[in-house]
Amino acid sequence: MTKLTKEEKVLLESAGVVPGQTWGGPQRVRYYAPDGEEVWGIPALREYVVKKDGKIIKQGTRDANLDRWSLSKPKVRKIHCLGCDGYHSTRREADKCLEKQQAILVEWNRKSRKEQPDDRVARLEEKLDALIKALTKEK
């Protein structure tokens, strides 16, 4: 096993590669979430093809993790939303999204109560009592 010099280690870390942090397995890469949180992950390499009028314009491999994370720290951090588990530019947008999600939750709860009323257990108990009475009368 070759030992990395300090300069090589800094160069690799600046590229996002973590030298020597994992024992075996694929090398992990440092990504940054839009809110600035550091995320270590295995690159999800995918092949892609871009066609125009049936002709291949561009093809290659790409890291699918870059769809949601970045290799560099964001200059302007976004706010993580608990409602949609996404990111918003302002606190006001995140609050509106959370209110919207809560309104949807209230609506779903209302619909579910309509479809399954609370007196279901009471009706089952009545039927059970009637069944017990019918069985005890036969004896």
CYANA upper distance limits for C-alpha pairs under 8 A (distance plus 0.5 A):
  4 LEU  CA      8 GLU  CA      6.45
  4 LEU  CA      9 LYS  CA      6.61
  5 THR  CA      9 LYS  CA      6.71
  6 LYS  CA     10 VAL  CA      6.72
  7 GLU  CA     11 LEU  CA      6.64
  8 GLU  CA     12 LEU  CA      6.63
  9 LYS  CA     13 GLU  CA      6.58
  9 LYS  CA     19 PRO  CA      7.50
 10 VAL  CA     14 SER  CA      6.55
 11 LEU  CA     15 ALA  CA      6.92
 12 LEU  CA     16 GLY  CA      6.92
 12 LEU  CA     17 VAL  CA      5.84
 12 LEU  CA     18 VAL  CA      7.59
 12 LEU  CA     19 PRO  CA      7.73
 13 GLU  CA     17 VAL  CA      5.71
 13 GLU  CA     18 VAL  CA      6.47
 13 GLU  CA     19 PRO  CA      8.01
 15 ALA  CA     71 LEU  CA      8.47
 16 GLY  CA     29 VAL  CA      5.59
 16 GLY  CA     30 ARG  CA      5.30
 16 GLY  CA     31 TYR  CA      7.72
 16 GLY  CA     71 LEU  CA      7.22
 17 VAL  CA     27 GLN  CA      7.54
 17 VAL  CA     28 ARG  CA      6.74
 17 VAL  CA     29 VAL  CA      5.32
 17 VAL  CA     30 ARG  CA      7.04
 18 VAL  CA     27 GLN  CA      7.32
 18 VAL  CA     28 ARG  CA      6.40
 18 VAL  CA     29 VAL  CA      6.66
 18 VAL  CA     30 ARG  CA      7.78
 19 PRO  CA     27 GLN  CA      8.22
 22 THR  CA     27 GLN  CA      7.91
 22 THR  CA     28 ARG  CA      8.43
 26 PRO  CA     42 ILE  CA      7.26
 27 GLN  CA     42 ILE  CA      7.07
 28 ARG  CA     40 TRP  CA      6.65
 28 ARG  CA     41 GLY  CA      5.73
 28 ARG  CA     42 ILE  CA      5.23
 28 ARG  CA     43 PRO  CA      7.53
 29 VAL  CA     40 TRP  CA      6.07
 29 VAL  CA     41 GLY  CA      5.92
 29 VAL  CA     42 ILE  CA      6.57
 29 VAL  CA     43 PRO  CA      7.17
 30 ARG  CA     38 GLU  CA      7.31
 30 ARG  CA     39 VAL  CA      6.33
 30 ARG  CA     40 TRP  CA      5.16
 30 ARG  CA     41 GLY  CA      7.10
 30 ARG  CA     71 LEU  CA      7.22
 31 TYR  CA     38 GLU  CA      6.49
 31 TYR  CA     39 VAL  CA      5.50
 31 TYR  CA     40 TRP  CA      6.50
 31 TYR  CA     41 GLY  CA      7.70
 31 TYR  CA     69 TRP  CA      6.34
 31 TYR  CA     70 SER  CA      5.92
 31 TYR  CA     71 LEU  CA      5.34
 31 TYR  CA     72 SER  CA      7.56
 32 TYR  CA     36 GLY  CA      6.19
 32 TYR  CA     37 GLU  CA      6.09
 32 TYR  CA     38 GLU  CA      5.22
 32 TYR  CA     39 VAL  CA      6.17
 32 TYR  CA     69 TRP  CA      5.99
 32 TYR  CA     70 SER  CA      5.62
 32 TYR  CA     71 LEU  CA      6.55
 32 TYR  CA     72 SER  CA      6.82
 32 TYR  CA     73 LYS  CA      6.24
 32 TYR  CA     74 PRO  CA      7.91
 33 ALA  CA     37 GLU  CA      5.70
 33 ALA  CA     38 GLU  CA      7.00
 33 ALA  CA     39 VAL  CA      7.39
 33 ALA  CA     68 ARG  CA      7.73
 33 ALA  CA     69 TRP  CA      5.45
 33 ALA  CA     70 SER  CA      7.03
 33 ALA  CA     74 PRO  CA      8.45
 34 PRO  CA     69 TRP  CA      7.28
 34 PRO  CA     70 SER  CA      8.11
 34 PRO  CA     74 PRO  CA      6.74
 34 PRO  CA     77 ARG  CA      6.43
 34 PRO  CA     78 LYS  CA      6.03
 34 PRO  CA     79 ILE  CA      8.36
 34 PRO  CA     87 TYR  CA      7.43
 35 ASP  CA     74 PRO  CA      7.97
 35 ASP  CA     77 ARG  CA      5.23
 35 ASP  CA     78 LYS  CA      5.22
 35 ASP  CA     79 ILE  CA      6.32
 35 ASP  CA     80 HIS  CA      6.92
 35 ASP  CA     87 TYR  CA      7.92
 36 GLY  CA     73 LYS  CA      6.50
 36 GLY  CA     74 PRO  CA      6.55
 36 GLY  CA     77 ARG  CA      6.49
 36 GLY  CA     78 LYS  CA      8.39
 43 PRO  CA     63 ASP  CA      6.38
 43 PRO  CA     64 ALA  CA      7.97
 43 PRO  CA     65 ASN  CA      7.06
 44 ALA  CA     62 ARG  CA      8.48
 44 ALA  CA     63 ASP  CA      5.70
 44 ALA  CA     64 ALA  CA      5.79
 44 ALA  CA     65 ASN  CA      6.50
 45 LEU  CA     61 THR  CA      6.78
 45 LEU  CA     62 ARG  CA      5.92
 45 LEU  CA     63 ASP  CA      4.98
 45 LEU  CA     64 ALA  CA      6.63
 46 ARG  CA     61 THR  CA      5.83
 46 ARG  CA     62 ARG  CA      5.87
 46 ARG  CA     63 ASP  CA      6.73
 46 ARG  CA     64 ALA  CA      6.97
 47 GLU  CA     59 GLN  CA      7.91
 47 GLU  CA     60 GLY  CA      6.10
 47 GLU  CA     61 THR  CA      4.70
 47 GLU  CA     62 ARG  CA      6.81
 48 TYR  CA     59 GLN  CA      5.96
 48 TYR  CA     60 GLY  CA      6.09
 48 TYR  CA     61 THR  CA      6.43
 48 TYR  CA     62 ARG  CA      7.70
 49 VAL  CA     56 ILE  CA      7.36
 49 VAL  CA     57 ILE  CA      8.22
 49 VAL  CA     58 LYS  CA      6.37
 49 VAL  CA     59 GLN  CA      4.79
 49 VAL  CA     60 GLY  CA      7.31
 50 VAL  CA     56 ILE  CA      6.43
 50 VAL  CA     57 ILE  CA      6.11
 50 VAL  CA     58 LYS  CA      5.58
 50 VAL  CA     59 GLN  CA      6.62
 51 LYS  CA     55 LYS  CA      5.80
 51 LYS  CA     56 ILE  CA      4.93
 51 LYS  CA     57 ILE  CA      5.91
 51 LYS  CA     58 LYS  CA      7.63
 52 LYS  CA     56 ILE  CA      7.04
 52 LYS  CA     57 ILE  CA      7.06
 65 ASN  CA     69 TRP  CA      6.47
 66 LEU  CA     70 SER  CA      6.08
 66 LEU  CA     71 LEU  CA      8.10
 70 SER  CA     74 PRO  CA      8.24
 77 ARG  CA     89 SER  CA      8.33
 78 LYS  CA     87 TYR  CA      6.31
 78 LYS  CA     88 HIS  CA      6.08
 78 LYS  CA     89 SER  CA      5.52
 78 LYS  CA     90 THR  CA      7.68
 79 ILE  CA     87 TYR  CA      5.84
 79 ILE  CA     88 HIS  CA      5.70
 79 ILE  CA     89 SER  CA      6.70
 79 ILE  CA     90 THR  CA      7.13
 79 ILE  CA     91 ARG  CA      7.16
 79 ILE  CA     94 ALA  CA      7.62
 80 HIS  CA     85 ASP  CA      7.26
 80 HIS  CA     86 GLY  CA      6.42
 80 HIS  CA     87 TYR  CA      5.08
 80 HIS  CA     88 HIS  CA      7.04
 80 HIS  CA     94 ALA  CA      8.06
 81 CYS  CA     85 ASP  CA      5.72
 81 CYS  CA     86 GLY  CA      5.89
 81 CYS  CA     87 TYR  CA      6.10
 81 CYS  CA     88 HIS  CA      7.26
 81 CYS  CA     94 ALA  CA      5.89
 81 CYS  CA     95 ASP  CA      8.45
 81 CYS  CA     97 CYS  CA      8.06
 81 CYS  CA     98 LEU  CA      7.69
 82 LEU  CA     86 GLY  CA      8.05
 82 LEU  CA     98 LEU  CA      7.21
 83 GLY  CA     94 ALA  CA      8.27
 83 GLY  CA     97 CYS  CA      6.61
 83 GLY  CA     98 LEU  CA      4.91
 83 GLY  CA     99 GLU  CA      8.37
 83 GLY  CA    101 GLN  CA      6.15
 83 GLY  CA    102 GLN  CA      8.23
 84 CYS  CA     97 CYS  CA      7.62
 84 CYS  CA     98 LEU  CA      7.86
 84 CYS  CA    101 GLN  CA      7.87
 87 TYR  CA     94 ALA  CA      8.21
 88 HIS  CA     93 GLU  CA      6.62
 88 HIS  CA     94 ALA  CA      6.25
 89 SER  CA     93 GLU  CA      7.53
 89 SER  CA     94 ALA  CA      8.48
 90 THR  CA     94 ALA  CA      7.05
 91 ARG  CA     95 ASP  CA      6.60
 92 ARG  CA     96 LYS  CA      6.66
 93 GLU  CA     97 CYS  CA      6.63
 94 ALA  CA     98 LEU  CA      6.66
 95 ASP  CA     99 GLU  CA      6.67
 96 LYS  CA    100 LYS  CA      6.60
 97 CYS  CA    101 GLN  CA      6.69
 98 LEU  CA    102 GLN  CA      6.66
 99 GLU  CA    103 ALA  CA      6.64
100 LYS  CA    104 ILE  CA      6.79
101 GLN  CA    105 LEU  CA      6.70
102 GLN  CA    106 VAL  CA      6.70
103 ALA  CA    107 GLU  CA      6.72
104 ILE  CA    108 TRP  CA      6.69
105 LEU  CA    109 ASN  CA      6.66
106 VAL  CA    110 ARG  CA      6.67
107 GLU  CA    111 LYS  CA      6.72
108 TRP  CA    112 SER  CA      6.54
109 ASN  CA    113 ARG  CA      6.69
110 ARG  CA    114 LYS  CA      6.88
111 LYS  CA    115 GLU  CA      6.81
112 SER  CA    116 GLN  CA      6.49
113 ARG  CA    117 PRO  CA      5.75
113 ARG  CA    118 ASP  CA      7.65
116 GLN  CA    120 ARG  CA      7.85
119 ASP  CA    123 ARG  CA      6.80
120 ARG  CA    124 LEU  CA      6.85
121 VAL  CA    125 GLU  CA      6.67
122 ALA  CA    126 GLU  CA      6.79
123 ARG  CA    127 LYS  CA      6.80
124 LEU  CA    128 LEU  CA      6.58
125 GLU  CA    129 ASP  CA      6.62
126 GLU  CA    130 ALA  CA      6.73
127 LYS  CA    131 LEU  CA      6.63
128 LEU  CA    132 ILE  CA      6.63
129 ASP  CA    133 LYS  CA      6.68
130 ALA  CA    134 ALA  CA      6.66
131 LEU  CA    135 LEU  CA      6.70
132 ILE  CA    136 THR  CA      6.60
133 LYS  CA    137 LYS  CA      6.64
134 ALA  CA    138 GLU  CA      7.24
135 LEU  CA    139 LYS  CA      7.80
